[in-house]
Amino acid sequence: MSKLKGERAGSDIQKELGNILFLEAKDEDFKNVVITDVDVSNDLSFAKVYFTTTDDIEHVTKDLNNASGFFRSLLSQRLDIRHTPELRFIYDESIAYGEKIENIIDSLHKEDK
């Protein structure tokens, strides 16, 4: 399978999951979840779904993974792929890390003045 097909599937999953979480999810914690990336395995059997949230990270991660079967069933109805991958939700730490680095750089610039 080509890498392009996996990337396209990941992009489609990211878009649809974002819509499902924001528009259809009944859990209010899911309204504050933003899907930042989806990494799909080469055989499309597994997808790591990276997200950020403003709520309790551990609680939201647990709830998302518990509801992954529900999300998978909705995705199977909406996406035009033969096999809907198993979903695993992972908190995306890259944004928090980027903010930390930015704060360090800002503090260094303040010391120079």
Residue pairs with C-beta under 8 A, 6 or more apart in sequence:
1 42
1 43
1 44
5 44
6 40
6 41
6 42
6 44
7 40
9 40
9 44
9 47
9 79
9 81
9 85
10 37
10 38
10 39
10 40
10 47
11 38
12 79
12 81
13 38
13 40
13 47
13 49
13 75
13 79
13 85
14 35
14 37
14 38
14 49
16 74
16 75
16 78
16 79
17 35
17 38
17 49
17 71
17 75
18 34
18 35
20 71
20 74
20 75
21 30
21 31
21 33
21 35
22 30
22 31
24 74
25 31
27 63
27 67
29 53
29 55
29 56
29 59
29 60
29 63
30 60
30 63
30 64
32 53
32 54
32 55
32 60
33 51
33 52
33 53
33 60
33 64
34 51
34 52
34 53
35 49
35 50
35 51
36 50
36 51
36 52
36 92
36 94
36 95
37 49
37 50
37 92
38 47
38 48
38 49
38 50
39 47
39 48
39 50
40 46
40 47
40 85
41 47
41 85
44 81
44 82
44 83
44 85
45 83
45 85
45 86
46 85
46 86
46 88
47 85
47 86
47 87
47 88
48 88
48 90
49 64
49 87
49 88
49 89
49 90
50 90
50 91
50 92
51 60
51 64
51 89
51 90
51 91
51 92
52 91
52 92
52 95
53 60
53 91
57 91
60 91
61 89
61 90
61 91
64 71
64 89
65 88
65 89
68 86
68 87
68 88
68 89
71 87
72 84
72 85
72 86
72 87
75 84
75 87
76 84
